[in-house]
Amino acid sequence: MMQPEIGALINAASRPYVAAGYSAYCFVRAKLTFDPVFLALLRSGRLPDRARMLDLGCSHAALASLMLAARAQFESGLWPAAWPAPPSQLQLHGIDAEPRLARRANIALGHRAVIHAADLREAPLPQADVVVLIDVLHYLEEDAQISLLQRIAQSLRGGGLLILRIADSTAGWRFHFGQAADRCGSLLSPRAFARHCYRPLNEWLQLLDTLGFETNVDPPAAGQPFANVLIWAETAPRARA
């Protein structure tokens, strides 16, 4: 059974999307309820207290709404006792390829976050302290994946954290199950028939290493049938000349 504080948090993060339409509200509520990655980021205690957070492929910007709701819930005293305090001052910026989703996010969040539509293959990336890529890279071609990670490394050149979730293509039936689910979920989107480009986990780690990231990996969430792996990739501040 869900803790009352967690239920209240999901309610608070979902509620702004009523203004963007019933389907937007239902999507965000389901995402926050059933995808463990969002609450896992809050429970981790690894997010900086003050940061510029950039969510790439942000969809409806559910993560931004969750972060805003988390701080409000914490300050009201309605917060899980075992969880660390959420970040207190986040500058929230999201980019998604679908203008329809960016519009919904802007209706829901207003001035509290900056959300815009752009193709991640070419979108300029602002300087950031935390960059989030959840289930996004496989929608890009292999060369575009590398280019985006290179630009993220530049965005984080002052030192920062990349939070990356990928599907490990060597994970057997779990990978294939997730791949099928992803295909089904994309049927009504513009990327329905696009080619998906997956890599083995070790290849992702090697690529991040070449870009100057130090990585550690969280295994797939317990009870989940998917091969989704969460990678925490940190880059140190560059020394001044």
Order of alpha helices (4+ residues) and beta strands (2+ residues): alpha-alpha-alpha-beta-alpha-beta-alpha-beta-beta-alpha-beta-alpha-alpha-beta-beta
